[in-house]
Amino acid sequence: MSSLVFVSVGTDHHPFDRLVQWVDAWLPEGVKCVVQHGTSAPPRRAEGVAYLDHGALNSLLDEAAVVICHGGPTTITESRRHGRRPIVVPRSPALGEHVDDHQQRFCARMEAKGLISVAADSDAFRSLAGRALEAPDDFAVPAYGGDVAESVARFGDLVADLLARRG
C-alpha cells in the first residue's frame, strides 16, 4: 500500500475550506496527497481536483493509506468498502458549511459504533491524521465487495435508530 492520503469534501455546493486548510497545515513534506475540494479553494500543498467520477474515486480509495473526508454517508461507506476507517470532519452549519447539523449527528452515531474516527477540531485532526499516516493498519477495516442488501439493511437500521432517538 502506498502512503497516499486521499481527502474528499464531497459534492455539496457549500465550500468546506476548513478541511482543506487543516490538510494544508498538517501535511508532512514528501507525502502524496490528493484533495477532492469541490467548491472550496484548492489546496496549496497537495494535488487538488474539484470533482471525481466514480471510477477515479474508487481508484484513489484503493490506493489510499489514509482517507480523510466530510461526514457524508456515501463517502464514509465507500471508504469502509475499500478497507479504510476514515478520519471524518463533519461539516458545520454554524460555519456555513452545510444547511443543517445532520453530518454532525450522523458522525456521532458512527463514531459511537467504532466505524469512523471524528476530528472535531484542528488538534484532533492533526493527531488522528498523524497516527493514520504512521500506522495505517490501525485504520484498516475489512474491505467488502458489495453485499448491497446487507449494507442497505444496516444503513436502514442506523437511520431508524437515529430517528427514534430524535423522537
Z-matrix of the N, CA and C atoms (Angstrom, degrees):
N
C 1 1.457
C 2 1.528 1 108.58
N 3 1.297 2 115.72 1 141.98
C 4 1.458 3 121.36 2 -179.79
C 5 1.524 4 109.78 3 -77.54
N 6 1.320 5 115.18 4 179.15
C 7 1.461 6 119.22 5 174.56
C 8 1.528 7 110.55 6 -100.78
N 9 1.333 8 116.70 7 22.86
C 10 1.459 9 120.77 8 -179.40
C 11 1.525 10 111.32 9 -62.42
N 12 1.320 11 114.92 10 133.87
C 13 1.456 12 122.45 11 170.14
C 14 1.526 13 106.05 12 -105.58
N 15 1.330 14 116.07 13 123.29
C 16 1.461 15 120.66 14 177.54
C 17 1.520 16 108.65 15 -112.30
N 18 1.328 17 115.63 16 129.90
C 19 1.459 18 122.57 17 -178.43
C 20 1.526 19 108.56 18 -122.54
N 21 1.333 20 116.47 19 133.79
C 22 1.465 21 120.56 20 177.65
C 23 1.523 22 110.43 21 -132.15
N 24 1.338 23 115.22 22 127.69
C 25 1.462 24 120.28 23 174.11
C 26 1.521 25 111.32 24 -94.89
N 27 1.328 26 117.45 25 -2.88
C 28 1.456 27 121.31 26 179.76
C 29 1.516 28 112.35 27 82.90
N 30 1.325 29 115.54 28 -164.72
C 31 1.464 30 120.75 29 -172.91
C 32 1.527 31 113.73 30 -115.68
N 33 1.316 32 118.36 31 7.34
C 34 1.458 33 120.62 32 178.28
C 35 1.527 34 109.48 33 -60.82
N 36 1.331 35 116.59 34 147.90
C 37 1.467 36 119.86 35 -177.37
C 38 1.528 37 113.78 36 -74.73
N 39 1.326 38 118.07 37 -12.86
C 40 1.463 39 120.47 38 177.12
C 41 1.533 40 109.67 39 -76.97
N 42 1.331 41 118.12 40 133.58
C 43 1.471 42 119.06 41 175.27
C 44 1.532 43 110.79 42 -63.71
N 45 1.314 44 115.24 43 151.05
C 46 1.468 45 121.63 44 176.32
C 47 1.531 46 108.07 45 -128.87
N 48 1.342 47 114.32 46 56.31
C 49 1.464 48 121.19 47 -176.86
C 50 1.525 49 112.41 48 -60.27
N 51 1.315 50 117.68 49 -31.80
C 52 1.467 51 121.15 50 -178.63
C 53 1.521 52 110.88 51 -55.76
N 54 1.320 53 118.41 52 -47.41
C 55 1.462 54 120.68 53 -179.42
C 56 1.527 55 110.95 54 -65.13
N 57 1.316 56 117.96 55 -44.24
C 58 1.466 57 120.89 56 179.74
C 59 1.533 58 109.93 57 -61.95
N 60 1.320 59 117.74 58 -41.11
C 61 1.469 60 121.48 59 178.64
C 62 1.528 61 111.40 60 -65.34
N 63 1.329 62 117.70 61 -40.28
C 64 1.462 63 120.23 62 177.50
C 65 1.524 64 110.70 63 -62.09
N 66 1.327 65 117.07 64 -41.16
C 67 1.467 66 120.65 65 178.44
C 68 1.524 67 109.71 66 -63.24
N 69 1.330 68 117.68 67 -47.73
C 70 1.464 69 121.17 68 178.76
C 71 1.528 70 111.75 69 -57.87
N 72 1.318 71 117.61 70 -41.23
C 73 1.465 72 121.24 71 -178.57
C 74 1.524 73 112.30 72 -70.45
N 75 1.327 74 117.54 73 -30.11
C 76 1.471 75 121.76 74 -175.51
C 77 1.519 76 114.00 75 -92.58
N 78 1.300 77 119.77 76 -35.45
C 79 1.461 78 124.35 77 -165.41
C 80 1.528 79 112.65 78 -52.88
N 81 1.348 80 117.02 79 117.42
C 82 1.466 81 120.18 80 178.14
C 83 1.530 82 111.21 81 -68.34
N 84 1.324 83 115.76 82 150.74
C 85 1.466 84 121.38 83 176.50
C 86 1.522 85 109.67 84 -58.05
N 87 1.319 86 116.27 85 140.79
C 88 1.456 87 121.52 86 173.89
C 89 1.513 88 115.74 87 82.59
N 90 1.323 89 117.94 88 -2.14
C 91 1.467 90 120.88 89 179.41
C 92 1.522 91 108.51 90 -93.19
N 93 1.322 92 116.06 91 126.83
C 94 1.466 93 120.26 92 177.80
C 95 1.525 94 108.79 93 -74.45
N 96 1.317 95 115.16 94 130.09
C 97 1.463 96 120.56 95 -178.84
C 98 1.522 97 108.84 96 -141.11
N 99 1.326 98 115.82 97 131.44
C 100 1.459 99 122.52 98 174.52
C 101 1.523 100 107.31 99 -115.22
N 102 1.325 101 115.85 100 126.49
C 103 1.460 102 121.96 101 -179.96
C 104 1.524 103 109.19 102 -115.37
N 105 1.336 104 116.15 103 116.92
C 106 1.463 105 121.74 104 170.43
C 107 1.518 106 104.35 105 -84.94
N 108 1.352 107 116.85 106 107.50
C 109 1.457 108 121.00 107 -167.72
C 110 1.519 109 115.74 108 -104.36
N 111 1.327 110 119.20 109 -5.68
C 112 1.465 111 120.23 110 177.56
C 113 1.514 112 111.94 111 55.59
N 114 1.341 113 116.75 112 -128.85
C 115 1.465 114 121.53 113 -180.00
C 116 1.522 115 112.83 114 -87.69
N 117 1.320 116 117.78 115 0.80
C 118 1.464 117 121.70 116 177.11
C 119 1.521 118 109.77 117 -72.46
N 120 1.321 119 116.16 118 161.52
C 121 1.463 120 120.25 119 173.62
C 122 1.527 121 108.37 120 -61.93
N 123 1.323 122 118.18 121 140.38
C 124 1.470 123 120.16 122 179.18
C 125 1.530 124 111.08 123 -62.15
N 126 1.330 125 116.91 124 153.01
C 127 1.469 126 119.72 125 177.96
C 128 1.529 127 110.52 126 -66.70
N 129 1.318 128 115.92 127 152.90
C 130 1.466 129 121.81 128 176.82
C 131 1.521 130 111.66 129 -89.70
N 132 1.343 131 117.36 130 -29.89
C 133 1.464 132 120.76 131 -170.57
C 134 1.522 133 113.68 132 -114.78
N 135 1.303 134 117.89 133 4.64
C 136 1.466 135 121.84 134 -178.26
C 137 1.521 136 108.48 135 -133.93
N 138 1.316 137 115.41 136 166.84
C 139 1.462 138 120.12 137 173.76
C 140 1.523 139 108.08 138 -73.03
N 141 1.314 140 116.83 139 129.63
C 142 1.454 141 120.50 140 -179.03
C 143 1.509 142 112.54 141 -114.03
N 144 1.314 143 115.79 142 142.25
C 145 1.461 144 122.55 143 173.83
C 146 1.528 145 106.45 144 -140.35
N 147 1.325 146 116.45 145 132.66
C 148 1.463 147 119.36 146 -176.16
C 149 1.528 148 111.19 147 -64.46
N 150 1.334 149 116.19 148 -52.53
C 151 1.463 150 120.50 149 -178.04
C 152 1.520 151 109.61 150 -141.30
N 153 1.322 152 116.27 151 157.85
C 154 1.464 153 122.95 152 179.85
C 155 1.517 154 109.60 153 -127.64
N 156 1.332 155 116.06 154 143.68
C 157 1.459 156 117.27 155 169.89
C 158 1.530 157 107.83 156 -78.14
N 159 1.328 158 116.59 157 168.53
C 160 1.466 159 120.26 158 -172.95
C 161 1.523 160 112.29 159 -62.27
N 162 1.324 161 117.87 160 -36.21
C 163 1.458 162 120.73 161 178.60
C 164 1.518 163 112.19 162 -64.20
N 165 1.330 164 116.96 163 -43.97
C 166 1.467 165 120.75 164 178.48
C 167 1.524 166 110.67 165 -66.28
N 168 1.329 167 116.70 166 -39.58
C 169 1.466 168 120.77 167 176.49
C 170 1.525 169 110.31 168 -59.23
N 171 1.326 170 116.82 169 -48.25
C 172 1.467 171 120.46 170 179.67
C 173 1.522 172 111.68 171 -60.90
N 174 1.316 173 118.11 172 -40.23
C 175 1.468 174 121.28 173 178.95
C 176 1.523 175 111.13 174 -61.80
N 177 1.326 176 116.80 175 -44.71
C 178 1.465 177 120.10 176 179.37
C 179 1.526 178 111.23 177 -66.68
N 180 1.324 179 117.39 178 -40.00
C 181 1.465 180 120.02 179 177.91
C 182 1.525 181 111.21 180 -65.40
N 183 1.329 182 117.78 181 -35.52
C 184 1.466 183 120.96 182 176.35
C 185 1.524 184 111.30 183 -64.19
N 186 1.322 185 116.23 184 -38.83
C 187 1.464 186 121.40 185 -175.09
C 188 1.527 187 113.19 186 -82.97
N 189 1.315 188 117.81 187 -26.07
C 190 1.462 189 121.83 188 -169.92
C 191 1.523 190 113.38 189 -67.70
N 192 1.324 191 114.65 190 135.78
C 193 1.461 192 121.43 191 169.74
C 194 1.523 193 109.80 192 -86.35
N 195 1.339 194 115.75 193 -29.41
C 196 1.461 195 122.57 194 -178.26
C 197 1.525 196 107.94 195 -133.50
N 198 1.342 197 115.96 196 132.30
C 199 1.462 198 121.19 197 175.10
C 200 1.525 199 107.90 198 -119.40
N 201 1.329 200 114.62 199 128.42
C 202 1.461 201 123.14 200 177.87
C 203 1.523 202 106.02 201 -124.70
N 204 1.339 203 116.75 202 132.93
C 205 1.466 204 117.30 203 -175.82
C 206 1.520 205 112.21 204 -153.49
N 207 1.327 206 113.68 205 171.30
C 208 1.460 207 123.00 206 171.75
C 209 1.533 208 107.63 207 -72.03
N 210 1.320 209 116.89 208 179.94
C 211 1.460 210 120.44 209 -174.86
C 212 1.504 211 115.78 210 -92.98
N 213 1.313 212 118.03 211 26.60
C 214 1.459 213 120.70 212 178.88
C 215 1.519 214 111.88 213 -75.99
N 216 1.326 215 117.65 214 135.00
C 217 1.463 216 121.02 215 -177.81
C 218 1.527 217 114.29 216 -57.09
N 219 1.320 218 117.87 217 -38.77
C 220 1.464 219 119.18 218 -177.51
C 221 1.519 220 111.40 219 -66.83
N 222 1.318 221 117.83 220 -44.89
C 223 1.464 222 120.61 221 -179.95
C 224 1.524 223 110.54 222 -63.35
N 225 1.311 224 117.00 223 -42.50
C 226 1.465 225 121.00 224 178.45
C 227 1.528 226 110.12 225 -61.95
N 228 1.317 227 116.83 226 -46.96
C 229 1.466 228 121.20 227 -179.27
C 230 1.522 229 111.31 228 -62.95
N 231 1.330 230 117.12 229 -43.28
C 232 1.468 231 120.54 230 178.63
C 233 1.526 232 111.01 231 -62.32
N 234 1.315 233 117.72 232 -41.55
C 235 1.461 234 121.04 233 178.30
C 236 1.523 235 110.73 234 -59.89
N 237 1.311 236 116.44 235 -47.43
C 238 1.463 237 120.32 236 -179.84
C 239 1.529 238 111.00 237 -66.10
N 240 1.322 239 117.26 238 -36.80
C 241 1.466 240 120.77 239 178.43
C 242 1.528 241 110.73 240 -61.09
N 243 1.321 242 116.41 241 -29.78
C 244 1.464 243 121.70 242 178.96
C 245 1.530 244 112.46 243 -92.48
N 246 1.327 245 117.37 244 9.02
C 247 1.457 246 120.51 245 172.87
C 248 1.512 247 116.37 246 90.43
N 249 1.327 248 118.60 247 15.67
C 250 1.459 249 121.63 248 179.75
C 251 1.523 250 110.07 249 -120.42
N 252 1.346 251 115.97 250 130.48
C 253 1.470 252 120.49 251 168.95
C 254 1.525 253 105.60 252 -83.87
N 255 1.331 254 117.33 253 113.58
C 256 1.460 255 118.71 254 -172.98
C 257 1.523 256 113.55 255 -77.13
N 258 1.316 257 113.56 256 152.65
C 259 1.457 258 121.54 257 166.25
C 260 1.524 259 104.75 258 -88.44
N 261 1.319 260 116.52 259 123.37
C 262 1.460 261 120.72 260 -170.76
C 263 1.527 262 110.63 261 -118.23
N 264 1.322 263 114.78 262 132.97
C 265 1.461 264 122.73 263 172.68
C 266 1.528 265 106.30 264 -115.63
N 267 1.330 266 117.28 265 101.39
C 268 1.466 267 118.86 266 -179.59
C 269 1.531 268 111.03 267 -66.20
N 270 1.309 269 115.83 268 140.73
C 271 1.463 270 120.57 269 175.40
C 272 1.535 271 109.20 270 -66.44
N 273 1.335 272 115.85 271 147.50
C 274 1.463 273 121.40 272 -179.12
C 275 1.528 274 110.86 273 -113.77
N 276 1.337 275 117.33 274 124.03
C 277 1.464 276 118.37 275 176.24
C 278 1.530 277 111.84 276 -66.24
N 279 1.328 278 117.64 277 -29.23
C 280 1.464 279 121.22 278 179.55
C 281 1.528 280 111.73 279 -63.73
N 282 1.343 281 116.40 280 -23.96
C 283 1.465 282 121.32 281 179.54
C 284 1.529 283 111.85 282 -101.07
N 285 1.335 284 117.01 283 8.66
C 286 1.456 285 121.33 284 179.36
C 287 1.515 286 113.79 285 75.50
N 288 1.341 287 116.86 286 20.94
C 289 1.463 288 121.11 287 -176.82
C 290 1.531 289 112.95 288 -91.29
N 291 1.326 290 116.13 289 -12.69
C 292 1.466 291 120.73 290 179.23
C 293 1.522 292 108.63 291 -163.55
N 294 1.326 293 116.44 292 173.49
C 295 1.466 294 120.49 293 -176.52
C 296 1.527 295 113.24 294 -85.54
N 297 1.334 296 117.14 295 -22.23
C 298 1.461 297 120.79 296 -179.41
C 299 1.528 298 109.17 297 -153.13
N 300 1.335 299 115.10 298 -176.12
C 301 1.471 300 119.28 299 -174.42
C 302 1.528 301 113.40 300 -98.05
N 303 1.329 302 118.21 301 23.82
C 304 1.471 303 119.14 302 -176.33
C 305 1.530 304 112.03 303 -62.39
N 306 1.330 305 118.75 304 -33.61
C 307 1.466 306 119.01 305 178.48
C 308 1.528 307 110.66 306 -65.97
N 309 1.313 308 117.54 307 -40.69
C 310 1.462 309 120.56 308 179.11
C 311 1.526 310 111.15 309 -63.67
N 312 1.326 311 116.71 310 -43.36
C 313 1.467 312 119.90 311 179.89
C 314 1.527 313 111.43 312 -67.81
N 315 1.329 314 116.89 313 -44.38
C 316 1.466 315 121.41 314 179.12
C 317 1.528 316 110.33 315 -60.85
N 318 1.321 317 116.48 316 -44.65
C 319 1.467 318 120.25 317 -177.58
C 320 1.527 319 112.17 318 -67.91
N 321 1.316 320 117.57 319 -34.21
C 322 1.468 321 119.70 320 176.59
C 323 1.527 322 110.26 321 -60.72
N 324 1.322 323 116.73 322 -42.05
C 325 1.472 324 120.64 323 178.61
C 326 1.527 325 111.08 324 -67.34
N 327 1.325 326 116.74 325 -43.91
C 328 1.467 327 120.67 326 -179.46
C 329 1.528 328 111.10 327 -64.26
N 330 1.326 329 116.53 328 -40.35
C 331 1.461 330 119.48 329 179.19
C 332 1.527 331 110.53 330 -67.81
N 333 1.329 332 117.54 331 -38.71
C 334 1.467 333 120.95 332 178.70
C 335 1.525 334 111.16 333 -60.55
N 336 1.317 335 116.85 334 -28.38
C 337 1.467 336 121.47 335 178.19
C 338 1.532 337 112.14 336 -90.29
N 339 1.332 338 117.36 337 2.34
C 340 1.459 339 121.28 338 178.21
C 341 1.519 340 114.40 339 75.07
N 342 1.330 341 117.37 340 20.48
C 343 1.463 342 120.93 341 -174.90
C 344 1.523 343 113.82 342 -91.75
N 345 1.332 344 116.74 343 -19.10
C 346 1.461 345 122.40 344 179.03
C 347 1.518 346 108.59 345 -143.77
N 348 1.324 347 116.23 346 168.43
C 349 1.463 348 122.23 347 171.27
C 350 1.522 349 107.17 348 -117.72
N 351 1.326 350 117.27 349 118.48
C 352 1.457 351 121.70 350 -177.34
C 353 1.523 352 110.00 351 -93.45
N 354 1.333 353 114.78 352 132.19
C 355 1.464 354 121.87 353 173.32
C 356 1.526 355 106.99 354 -104.95
N 357 1.324 356 116.02 355 101.88
C 358 1.460 357 120.99 356 -174.84
C 359 1.525 358 113.06 357 -81.39
N 360 1.332 359 116.79 358 -19.60
C 361 1.463 360 120.20 359 179.00
C 362 1.523 361 108.76 360 -148.44
N 363 1.326 362 116.48 361 175.02
C 364 1.466 363 119.83 362 -173.95
C 365 1.526 364 112.26 363 -66.02
N 366 1.321 365 118.31 364 -33.13
C 367 1.470 366 120.01 365 177.62
C 368 1.523 367 110.82 366 -65.39
N 369 1.331 368 116.91 367 -45.79
C 370 1.469 369 120.36 368 177.70
C 371 1.521 370 110.30 369 -63.43
N 372 1.325 371 117.18 370 -37.87
C 373 1.458 372 120.96 371 178.11
C 374 1.528 373 110.58 372 -60.48
N 375 1.325 374 117.22 373 -51.24
C 376 1.475 375 120.73 374 -179.33
C 377 1.524 376 110.97 375 -59.82
N 378 1.314 377 116.69 376 -41.40
C 379 1.459 378 120.60 377 -179.84
C 380 1.528 379 111.37 378 -64.45
N 381 1.321 380 116.96 379 -50.40
C 382 1.468 381 120.71 380 -179.10
C 383 1.523 382 111.68 381 -64.71
N 384 1.323 383 117.58 382 -44.79
C 385 1.464 384 120.65 383 -178.96
C 386 1.526 385 110.63 384 -63.53
N 387 1.322 386 117.01 385 -41.20
C 388 1.461 387 120.42 386 177.70
C 389 1.517 388 111.96 387 -63.43
N 390 1.330 389 116.37 388 -44.74
C 391 1.471 390 120.02 389 178.13
C 392 1.518 391 111.34 390 -62.45
N 393 1.324 392 117.34 391 -42.27
C 394 1.467 393 120.75 392 -178.63
C 395 1.521 394 111.29 393 -65.32
N 396 1.321 395 117.08 394 -37.48
C 397 1.460 396 120.36 395 179.56
C 398 1.526 397 111.00 396 -70.74
N 399 1.336 398 116.88 397 -38.51
C 400 1.468 399 121.25 398 179.74
C 401 1.526 400 112.04 399 -73.38
N 402 1.318 401 117.41 400 -35.28
C 403 1.471 402 121.61 401 -176.07
C 404 1.532 403 110.01 402 -137.07
N 405 1.340 404 117.65 403 70.06
C 406 1.469 405 119.66 404 -176.45
C 407 1.522 406 113.72 405 -60.31
N 408 1.328 407 117.30 406 -26.65
C 409 1.464 408 118.78 407 178.86
C 410 1.524 409 111.96 408 -63.83
N 411 1.336 410 117.16 409 -24.93
C 412 1.461 411 120.32 410 176.96
C 413 1.529 412 111.69 411 -68.53
N 414 1.327 413 116.79 412 -16.91
C 415 1.457 414 121.93 413 -179.79
C 416 1.527 415 111.60 414 -110.45
N 417 1.324 416 115.94 415 12.14
C 418 1.464 417 120.60 416 178.09
C 419 1.525 418 109.56 417 -84.51
N 420 1.308 419 115.27 418 143.35
C 421 1.464 420 122.68 419 173.90
C 422 1.521 421 106.62 420 -131.87
N 423 1.315 422 117.97 421 159.83
C 424 1.467 423 118.24 422 177.83
C 425 1.533 424 110.85 423 -61.04
N 426 1.313 425 115.90 424 124.62
C 427 1.469 426 120.06 425 175.42
C 428 1.519 427 107.77 426 -72.30
N 429 1.288 428 116.13 427 148.88
C 430 1.455 429 118.57 428 177.31
C 431 1.516 430 109.05 429 -134.31
N 432 1.304 431 114.31 430 146.29
C 433 1.445 432 121.01 431 -172.60
C 434 1.501 433 115.08 432 -87.46
N 435 1.268 434 118.31 433 -0.90
C 436 1.444 435 116.84 434 172.54
C 437 1.507 436 115.94 435 115.73
N 438 1.321 437 117.77 436 50.22
C 439 1.454 438 118.30 437 168.42
C 440 1.522 439 105.43 438 -72.09
N 441 1.310 440 114.84 439 85.63
C 442 1.453 441 121.53 440 -171.31
C 443 1.523 442 111.70 441 -60.22
N 444 1.310 443 117.50 442 -42.82
C 445 1.465 444 119.92 443 -178.15
C 446 1.526 445 110.62 444 -61.07
N 447 1.331 446 116.68 445 -42.69
C 448 1.465 447 120.22 446 179.08
C 449 1.530 448 110.42 447 -65.24
N 450 1.313 449 116.97 448 -42.59
C 451 1.465 450 121.10 449 179.91
C 452 1.522 451 111.42 450 -63.50
N 453 1.310 452 116.93 451 -44.24
C 454 1.460 453 121.06 452 -179.77
C 455 1.525 454 109.95 453 -64.44
N 456 1.322 455 117.31 454 -41.74
C 457 1.465 456 120.65 455 178.91
C 458 1.526 457 110.58 456 -63.34
N 459 1.334 458 117.02 457 -43.38
C 460 1.472 459 120.57 458 179.67
C 461 1.526 460 110.21 459 -63.89
N 462 1.329 461 116.82 460 -44.66
C 463 1.455 462 120.37 461 178.47
C 464 1.529 463 110.19 462 -61.26
N 465 1.323 464 116.69 463 -42.72
C 466 1.459 465 120.72 464 177.75
C 467 1.517 466 111.88 465 -59.57
N 468 1.331 467 116.56 466 -41.16
C 469 1.462 468 120.68 467 177.44
C 470 1.529 469 111.10 468 -62.61
N 471 1.344 470 116.49 469 -42.71
C 472 1.465 471 120.40 470 179.27
C 473 1.529 472 111.10 471 -63.08
N 474 1.321 473 116.95 472 -43.82
C 475 1.462 474 120.91 473 179.74
C 476 1.526 475 110.40 474 -65.65
N 477 1.330 476 117.81 475 -44.08
C 478 1.464 477 121.16 476 179.26
C 479 1.526 478 110.73 477 -61.08
N 480 1.332 479 116.54 478 -41.55
C 481 1.461 480 121.00 479 178.53
C 482 1.527 481 110.52 480 -64.20
N 483 1.320 482 116.40 481 -43.19
C 484 1.458 483 120.70 482 178.99
C 485 1.527 484 111.09 483 -62.60
N 486 1.319 485 117.14 484 -44.24
C 487 1.463 486 120.84 485 179.36
C 488 1.525 487 111.65 486 -65.75
N 489 1.318 488 117.18 487 -38.19
C 490 1.465 489 120.65 488 178.87
C 491 1.527 490 110.91 489 -63.63
N 492 1.321 491 116.35 490 -37.18
C 493 1.467 492 120.12 491 179.71
C 494 1.526 493 112.07 492 -71.23
N 495 1.327 494 116.18 493 -30.22
C 496 1.470 495 120.29 494 178.35
C 497 1.515 496 111.03 495 -71.70
N 498 1.328 497 114.84 496 -24.41
C 499 1.431 498 121.56 497 172.96
C 500 1.448 499 118.85 498 81.60
